[in-house]
Amino acid sequence: MADFNPVRLWRRFLAMPNDTSTKTFAVAFMVASVSAVAVAVTAVTLRPLQAENVAAGQAERMQEMLASVPGLADLLADADADAIETRLVDLDTGEYVTGVDAGAHDVDAAASDQQASTALQPADDVAGIGNRPDRMPVHLVIENGAPVLVIVQGYASGYQSTIRAYIALESDLETIAAISIYDQAETPGLGTRIAEPDWQERWAGKRVIDEDGTVRVSLGEAPTGDFEIDGVTGATRSSMGVVNLVNFWLGDHGYGPYLARLRVQMP
Ligand SMILES: Cc1cc2nc3c(=O)[nH]c(=O)nc-3n(C[C@H](O)[C@H](O)[C@H](O)COP(=O)(O)O)c2cc1C
């Protein structure tokens, strides 16, 4: 009768000559299995840590951006922790969504959920994102009860990656106070230069919304005034990604309805 005792089977296996193909394949199979399990366990256990790191990186970028806005660092240093208020906006109506934890809103999850997003018509999809979440967070920097800075966020297709950014608007809701690209994977040394302070600083003080309420920014070679930004040399497509991001997310299919409502309420 066949012997299925595992200890004896293992001993018999070990006693086999090392150059037999059975033993070679069996050892290779065991090494591969152990490695696969180790990789899977590592991936699963590290996932929450990765998510935490992304969130921490995002918060850090926001702080850096706020620190880069002239005068704001002092305001934030003086103010208490309530100076920044995060709320959730219904992009279609432009109204705040109540009874939700805005800070916990997962933009990526909403974008891939058909119930929580809207498929964009190609002509409207300036940012090249396909689906737009129906709700997005807004971060308000408050001084004496009124917003001095309105920070929205968005994303757009770049040359080879999705570019994600915060856009801080001054209280006129037409001028950019600062932009912070907090996530992108463009080509190192080329497209990645959009995330360097030199380029991001070019946005500060640019008016991007005209008197008709139309958002319009474009790339220009010698942009001295408003509505035009000088792209990164050799990375026109990454630069255009950021221009598209601003045009889309401040426009009618982004935060446009919200900004229109807020404009009426501003002191
Ligand atoms: C290997 C490689 C990587 C590139 N990476 C980028 C990039 O990250 N961003 C970008 O805008 N263009 C990138 N380009 C260049 C684009 O193909 C295109 O030439 C460029 O955007 C045009 O910019 P320019 O008009 O300023 O020269 C890359 C090109 C090559 C060959």
The ligand as a MOL file (V3000), in Angstrom:
LIG
                    3D

  0  0  0     0  0            999 V3000
M  V30 BEGIN CTAB
M  V30 COUNTS 31 33 0 0 0
M  V30 BEGIN ATOM
M  V30 1 C 11.8050 59.6110 -23.7680 0
M  V30 2 C 10.9660 60.8640 -23.8690 0
M  V30 3 C 10.3320 61.3160 -22.7270 0
M  V30 4 C 9.5450 62.4640 -22.7900 0
M  V30 5 N 8.9200 62.8950 -21.6630 0
M  V30 6 C 8.1320 63.9860 -21.7410 0
M  V30 7 C 7.4310 64.4490 -20.5770 0
M  V30 8 O 7.5340 63.9330 -19.4640 0
M  V30 9 N 6.6560 65.5460 -20.7400 0
M  V30 10 C 6.5150 66.2090 -21.9410 0
M  V30 11 O 5.7680 67.1760 -21.9890 0
M  V30 12 N 7.1690 65.7930 -23.0200 0
M  V30 13 C 7.9700 64.7080 -22.9540 0
M  V30 14 N 8.6340 64.2890 -24.0650 0
M  V30 15 C 8.6240 65.1490 -25.2520 0
M  V30 16 C 7.3440 65.0980 -26.0530 0
M  V30 17 O 7.3910 64.0080 -26.8960 0
M  V30 18 C 7.2450 66.3760 -26.8840 0
M  V30 19 O 8.3060 66.3980 -27.7700 0
M  V30 20 C 7.3510 67.5920 -26.0130 0
M  V30 21 O 6.3100 67.6160 -25.1100 0
M  V30 22 C 7.3400 68.8660 -26.8570 0
M  V30 23 O 7.7920 69.9040 -26.0150 0
M  V30 24 P 8.5240 71.1820 -26.6100 0
M  V30 25 O 7.5730 71.7440 -27.6300 0
M  V30 26 O 8.7250 72.1170 -25.4440 0
M  V30 27 O 9.8030 70.7160 -27.2100 0
M  V30 28 C 9.4120 63.1540 -24.0130 0
M  V30 29 C 10.0610 62.6750 -25.1450 0
M  V30 30 C 10.8310 61.5460 -25.0910 0
M  V30 31 C 11.5090 61.0500 -26.3390 0
M  V30 END ATOM
M  V30 BEGIN BOND
M  V30 1 1 1 2
M  V30 2 1 2 3
M  V30 3 2 2 30
M  V30 4 2 3 4
M  V30 5 1 4 5
M  V30 6 1 4 28
M  V30 7 2 5 6
M  V30 8 1 6 7
M  V30 9 1 6 13
M  V30 10 2 7 8
M  V30 11 1 7 9
M  V30 12 1 9 10
M  V30 13 2 10 11
M  V30 14 1 10 12
M  V30 15 2 12 13
M  V30 16 1 13 14
M  V30 17 1 14 15
M  V30 18 1 14 28
M  V30 19 1 15 16
M  V30 20 1 16 17
M  V30 21 1 16 18
M  V30 22 1 18 19
M  V30 23 1 18 20
M  V30 24 1 20 21
M  V30 25 1 20 22
M  V30 26 1 22 23
M  V30 27 1 23 24
M  V30 28 2 24 25
M  V30 29 1 24 26
M  V30 30 1 24 27
M  V30 31 2 28 29
M  V30 32 1 29 30
M  V30 33 1 30 31
M  V30 END BOND
M  V30 END CTAB
M  END
